[in-house]
Amino acid sequence: MIKFIIAGLPRSGTTWLSVFLTTDDCVCLHDPFATYTPEELAKWEGGICDTALWYYDDWCKANTDKFIIIDRSREDVAKALSEKSLPTLPEEVYDTFAQKTSEKRIMFEVLFEEETIQELWEYIYPDKPFNRDRWLQFKDIYMSPNVVERQHEKSKTPTEV
C-alpha cells in the first residue's frame, strides 16, 4: 500500500513536498502518473505527490490511508501558471477539484509555515520526529519540475533570457 498521497493542482507545492518528504527509508515520487500506470503505482510502498491524482480520488483512497489535498485558489494557480508561460486550466478543472474530498486538506497559503509542515510531517511519519533544522534548510527553496522550467525558458524572448 502507498504510504501517503498528496495531490493538488499544478503550482501547488507538490514538487517541494516530494523532495521534503523523501527520507532515508521513504522515497516520495513526484507526478508518477506521467510515467507509471495505476496498476504499477498501486504496488508502490513510498509516498506520492501528484498534480493529477486528485482527479482519481477514489483510486487514491483505495490505495492509501493518508490522502491529502493541497488547496490553492484558482486565481493563484492561474497567475502561477501564467508566470511560467503555461496554459491556464479550464474552469471545469477548478470546479471538479473543489468537489474532491480527503481526510486532510491544507491551504497552500500556510503550507510552508512551520506549524503546518510539522503537523503534516507528524501525520505522515508519526514515528519520526520532525526535524526543524531540515525544514529551515528547505523552507525558502524554490523548486519546479524541469519540464516546467524548460517550457518557461522556451517562451521567453531573446532579450529576456
N, C-alpha and C positions, 0 to 999 in steps of 0.2 A: 504494500500500500504506500502511496505517496505520503511523505511526512507532512507537507503543507503545500497549499496552492495559494498564491497571491495573484489576483487579477485586477486589472484596471485598464482604462482607456490609454491610448498612446500618450506619451509625455506625462505620465503619472508616477514616475519614480520606480518603475519595475526593474530597470537596469541597475540602478543603485542598490535596490533591495536585494537583487540576486547576488550581487558581489558581497554586500554587507552580511547577508545571512548564510553565505558559504562558510563552513567551518572545516576543521581538520577531519571531521567524520560525517559531514553532510554537504554534498555539493548541491547548489541551487541552480537549476537551468534557467536561462532567460529565453523566452519566446520559443520553446521547443516545438510547438505545433508547426513551425515553419520547416522543421526537419523530420520530425517523427510522427508516426500515426498514433491515433488514440490507443490502439491495442499495444503498441510498443511503450507508450508513456504510462499506461496503467501498471506496468511492471516496475516502473521507476521507484526507488526507495528513498530518494532525496527530496529536495524541495523544487518548486516551480514558481517562477514569476513570469506572467504572460499578459500580453495586451489583447489577446483574442479569446482566451479560455473562459472569460466571464460569460460569453455568449452560450457556452456549453455548461452552464451552472449545474445541471442535473448530473452530467458526467463528472464534474469536479466533486460534487457532494458524494457520489458513489465511490470515488477513488481516494478520498482523504477525509479525515475527521476535522481538519483545520483548513477551511476555505475562507479566505479573507479578501475583501474587496477594498481597493483604494479608490476613493471617490474624488474626482476633481471636476469643477464646474465646466460646463460646455464652453463658456466664454474663455476660460483659462486654457482649456485644451486647444480650442481653435486658434488662440493667439500663439501658443507654443508651437503648434504645427506650422502656422504661417511664418514664424520667425526662422524656422528651419526649411522654408520653401517647400513644405509638404502639403499635399491636398487636404482640405478640410473634410471632416466626416459628414455624411448625410444626417439630417436631423433625426431620422428614424433610428439611427445608431444610438444617439443620446437618449432617446425615449425608451428604447429597449434596455439600455444599460441601467437607467433609473429604476426599472422594474425588477432588476435582479436582486436577490436576497442572499445573505450569508449570515453566519452567527456573529461575524465581526466585520464592521465597516469602518474604515479610517479615512478621515478627510485629509486630502493632500496638504492643506494649509498647515496642519500640525504634525505631519508625518516625520519631519526631521527634528522635531523637538525632543529633548532627552526623555521626558516623561512618556511620551507616546512610543518612541522607539524602544525604550526599556520595557514597557508593557507588552509590546509586540514580541520582543525577544523572549520574555519570560513565558508568554503564551505558546510560542513555538518550541522553545527549549526550556521546559520547566526544571530540568536537572542541571542546566548550565548557567552559572552566574553571568549576569550582564556585565560586560567589560566596558566601563565608561571610557577608558583610555582609547579603546578601539573606536568607539563612537566618535570621540573627539577628533581622531585622525580622519574619519570618514565623512563627518557631517558637512563639511564645506567642499567636498569634491564633487564636481560636475561630471556625470557620466552619461554617455549616449551611445547607442549601438553604432558600430562603424558604418552600417548601411545608411543610417540617417545622416551621419556626418558627411559621407560621400555624396549623398543626394543634395545636401545643403551646399557643399563646395561647387558642385556642377551648376547650381542655379545662380551663382554669383557672376557678376560681370567681371571682366578682366581688371578693372580698376579697384574692385572690392577685394580681390584676392591678395 
